[in-house]
Amino acid sequence: MGVKSLDALHIASAEASGSDYFLTCDKRLINRCQALDLPVMNPTYLITEVDYEG
């Protein structure tokens, strides 16, 4: 995947804890994590694009 080891650790921790999203401002990391089941996105995208129901 070409991700730095600390980034990989943070993402693995988020996946293991059952997080719904992984937020980062690192565009390179967002692009490299597109194949993951865990959505990796910019916080601004989450605020503007994710629809909250409930």
C-alpha positions as CSV (number, residue, x, y, z in Angstrom):
1,M,0.0,0.0,0.0
2,G,3.0,2.3,0.4
3,V,1.9,3.8,3.8
4,K,4.3,5.0,6.5
5,S,4.5,2.6,9.5
6,L,2.9,5.1,12.0
7,D,0.1,5.8,9.6
8,A,-0.5,2.1,9.1
9,L,-0.5,1.6,12.9
10,H,-3.1,4.4,13.3
11,I,-5.3,3.0,10.5
12,A,-5.0,-0.6,11.9
13,S,-6.0,0.7,15.4
14,A,-9.0,2.5,13.9
15,E,-10.1,-0.7,12.1
16,A,-9.6,-2.9,15.1
17,S,-11.6,-0.6,17.3
18,G,-14.5,-0.6,14.9
19,S,-14.3,3.1,13.8
20,D,-16.7,4.2,11.2
21,Y,-14.2,6.6,9.6
22,F,-10.5,7.6,9.7
23,L,-10.0,11.3,9.4
24,T,-6.8,12.9,8.1
25,C,-5.6,16.0,6.2
26,D,-2.9,13.9,4.4
27,K,-4.1,13.8,0.8
28,R,-1.4,11.2,0.0
29,L,-2.7,8.9,2.7
30,I,-6.3,9.3,1.7
31,N,-5.4,8.4,-1.9
32,R,-3.4,5.3,-0.9
33,C,-6.1,4.0,1.4
34,Q,-9.0,3.9,-1.2
35,A,-9.1,0.1,-1.2
36,L,-9.7,-0.3,2.5
37,D,-13.1,-1.1,4.0
38,L,-12.6,1.7,6.5
39,P,-13.4,5.1,4.8
40,V,-10.3,7.4,5.0
41,M,-11.2,11.0,4.4
42,N,-10.6,14.6,5.1
43,P,-12.5,16.0,8.1
44,T,-14.0,18.7,5.8
45,Y,-15.4,16.0,3.5
46,L,-17.0,14.3,6.4
47,I,-18.7,17.4,7.5
48,T,-20.0,18.4,4.1
49,E,-20.7,15.1,2.4
50,V,-21.7,12.5,4.9
51,D,-25.5,12.4,5.6
52,Y,-26.4,11.8,9.2
53,E,-29.7,10.3,10.0
54,G,-30.8,9.9,13.6
